[in-house]
């Protein structure tokens, strides 16, 4: 049994990353098919339900020892595990148990600002769009990253299942978060105050919320108790708020669909379109956005991270993304 090796930066900050062989091969499992149906081991989350679009088996392109230290967004954890399994032949259950990530913002920083600091630094990220503040940090550091869209997700709005409102327009949502619509009766619901949850400024979902919905318009400031740090906390808070149906919040579709569905909640349609794999793929759902793979620009052509980066644009890579239940960008 090998010693588990964690990156120096992860060790110093107390953060976990999907690491190389040293992290994964702590169990001496013979690699098996990545089509394993076993449930993932996720802290405070439920098992993803795969809605695989393709059963084409992937051919490993790396050994387990070669897989680069990878970081990313919380909602990308199932995809990172599938990439690890498909590119190395590692059993999917083992890959899932190895993957943890940082916030979207920190993942971009870990690669772009610290990726060359140590030999065991982050070399690859699978993440949602970086917040503007992080983009400025990367720009000041010389824009060291090469990135590309590999998949598409959506900003979705969550309410209690007892809320009679089934759909809101984008303008109604903007007015709710601007504080100009404050009662559910004004949008076809009960005579109840609207409690609108947000996320912290550096979260991936808050970045999408600002970009796709608010678009520079007015936004009321959420008190701390209405801006949870973790996405799971937001989902829990909406479900539990005063045991009533007057809360609303947002997430990204694949976090709710793959990782953390909560009894008692449901997704709103926006402009009459319900979010689903199909409406995200054809972009009929109005609040869609891409997520990305990124490496350092100076990554060598034969480096493991660049080999995975290029592989993600092949038929096998797109199949991997779809096998994980996500929509691949063609």
C-alpha angles and dihedrals in degrees: 000000000000126000114259109247120204123188114262092239092050090049094049094048097038091240127135126225136185095260139189130274094300090066097039103042094059082109116053095223120160106238112257137181115305088224089087111144095205117129116255123248103240125165111240093349139101125245116276116243108222116226093186115193094192136031095195106137115234121230113228113249097181138038116244088252091059099053107118125235103269132195133177150129123327092241090056096059095101090049094049089052091050091048089051092049096045097045096045105027089240116154109266093229090056091047091050092051090053099052124096126147143192128238117294092255094049093047091058090047093047091057103032101039103026105022094106097041098091138012089245096049125124111287103175136028132193104196151141120258115301119247115257091250091057092046087057091050091051092046090052088052092055101267093275097179136093111205141169138182112256103167146011130237135167142229107243133188123226129206137168112276089237091063106103093209109105102175140018130191121238089249092053090051091049090050092049092053092043088055096241094111108050106157129062091222088070090065099039100279138106126301094269134126113256112239105199117197123201135179131243116281095254097052122110094233092050089051091054091044091055094044102041103033114015096038095183094315127129117299126184116231112251117223115239094260089057094049107061119193097227127050091229090055090055092052091047092048093053090050094047105034106134088321087275138117100239101096127100131183141155142237138159116282099240094052089057095037099042108023120016118022110162126206112244096033134095139181123255123231112238118216086351096303121115116216114248139139088269097049091044092049093051092035093231086131101082103221104061128141138170129251123212151222115216138183135169113281091234094054107135119251091243096041116121092239094054092045090056091042091055093040091059089068094054127089089258092051093049089047089054091053092049092043087059089058097256131119112253121217108238 
